[in-house]
Amino acid sequence: MNLDRFEVGRPDPQEAEVLEYCANPNCGGEIYEGQSVVRYGSDLCCDMKCFANAIGAVTIVAGEN
């Protein structure tokens, strides 16, 4: 039995299967098995920034038009 804690690491991202593509039309990046993503209904976004863009959210200064 090998007790080396580094013998078995995280899966190689280059070997991970592409499951879906980011729902943000400006991104469309590949989403891999095991990747942390944002789910919105049945859509997946690769991160919160892409999610915000996909739903049309914008950053504003409160009190200004």
C-alpha positions as CSV (number, residue, x, y, z in Angstrom):
1,M,0.0,0.0,0.0
2,N,1.4,3.3,-1.1
3,L,0.7,6.1,1.4
4,D,2.1,8.9,-0.8
5,R,-0.7,11.5,-0.7
6,F,0.4,12.9,-4.1
7,E,0.2,9.6,-5.9
8,V,-3.4,10.1,-6.9
9,G,-4.2,13.8,-7.6
10,R,-6.9,15.6,-9.3
11,P,-7.9,14.4,-12.8
12,D,-6.0,15.9,-15.7
13,P,-8.3,18.6,-17.2
14,Q,-7.0,17.7,-20.7
15,E,-8.5,14.2,-20.2
16,A,-11.9,15.4,-18.8
17,E,-14.9,14.9,-21.0
18,V,-16.7,18.0,-22.4
19,L,-20.3,17.9,-21.0
20,E,-21.7,21.2,-22.1
21,Y,-20.9,24.7,-23.4
22,C,-21.3,27.9,-21.4
23,A,-24.8,29.4,-22.0
24,N,-23.3,32.9,-22.3
25,P,-23.4,33.6,-26.1
26,N,-20.3,35.8,-25.7
27,C,-18.3,32.9,-24.2
28,G,-19.5,29.5,-25.3
29,G,-16.6,27.9,-23.4
30,E,-16.4,24.2,-22.8
31,I,-17.7,22.9,-19.5
32,Y,-15.8,19.8,-18.4
33,E,-16.8,16.9,-16.1
34,G,-16.0,17.8,-12.5
35,Q,-15.8,21.6,-13.2
36,S,-17.6,23.9,-10.8
37,V,-20.3,25.8,-12.7
38,V,-23.3,28.0,-12.2
39,R,-26.7,26.5,-13.1
40,Y,-29.6,28.7,-14.2
41,G,-32.6,26.6,-15.0
42,S,-31.3,24.0,-17.4
43,D,-28.4,26.2,-18.6
44,L,-24.8,26.1,-17.3
45,C,-22.4,29.0,-17.2
46,C,-18.7,28.6,-16.6
47,D,-18.6,31.2,-13.8
48,M,-20.6,34.0,-12.1
49,K,-19.4,36.7,-14.6
50,C,-20.7,34.7,-17.6
51,F,-23.9,34.0,-15.7
52,A,-24.5,37.7,-15.1
53,N,-23.7,38.5,-18.7
54,A,-26.1,35.7,-19.9
55,I,-29.0,37.1,-17.9
56,G,-28.2,40.7,-19.0
57,A,-27.1,42.0,-15.6
58,V,-25.0,45.2,-15.6
59,T,-23.0,47.0,-13.0
60,I,-24.2,50.5,-12.1
61,V,-23.6,53.1,-9.4
62,A,-26.6,53.3,-7.1
63,G,-28.4,56.7,-7.3
64,E,-27.1,57.5,-10.8
65,N,-29.1,57.0,-14.0
